[in-house]
Amino acid sequence: MATNVKLADDLVEKARRTAAAEHRSVPKQIEYYYRLAQIAEENPDLPFSLIRELLLADTEEATSEYSFN
C-alpha cells in the first residue's frame, strides 16, 4: 500500500541526483536510504562499506549451491 508523505525539497533533489546515477527511481532511492539507516542503527559496529556490500549481495541472483567433492 502506497502512502504519500511530505519530504523536504532539498532531500528529494539529492535523492533524485543519486537515483539517476544508481539507475533507481526517487522512491526506490529513498527506500534504499531507509534500509541503510535501519541496518546501521541495528548494527552500530558495522562499517558503512560492509552494510552497502550486504545490500548489494542481497540483490544478486542466487547461484547453485557449491558442492564440496
N, C-alpha and C positions, 0 to 999 in steps of 0.2 A: 504494500500500500504506500503510495507516494504521499508526501506531506510537503506543503510549501513552507519555507522558512525565510526569514529576512536575514540577510548577511550584509556586512559592510561592503561597500562598493570596492574598496581597495583590496580586500581579501579575495573577492570574486575575480578581480582583474589579475591578481597574482596567480590565482589558481588557473585562470584562463591561459596565461602565458606558459605556465608549466605543463598544463594539459596538452597544449598544442605540441610542445616539444616531446612529450611522452606518448603522443597519439591516444589520448584519452578525452572523453567529454569532460566538461567542467564538473557535473555532478559526480562522475566516477573519480575525478581527481580529488574532490573533497572527501569522498568515501575513503580513498587511499590515505589521505592525510589523517583521517579519523582512526583508521586501523593502525597506522604508525604510532599515533599518540596513545592509543589504547594499549598496545603491546609495550610501549616504553613505560607507561605508568604501572603496568602489572609486573614488569621485569626491569626495575631500575638499574640493575647491574649489567644489562646487556648494552653493548655499544650500538649506536645508530646503524653503523655499517652492517652488523650482524642481523639486526631487525630487517633492514632493507633486503638483504640476501635471503632471509627466511620468506619474506613476502614474494620475492621473485621465484624462489623454488616452489612455492605453493601454487603458482600459476602454470608451471611447466607440466607438460603431459607426462603421465606415468609411463614408465617403460616396463618391460617384462622383468620379473624378478631374476636376480643373479643367482645361479646355482653354483655351489662350490663342488668341484669334482675331486 
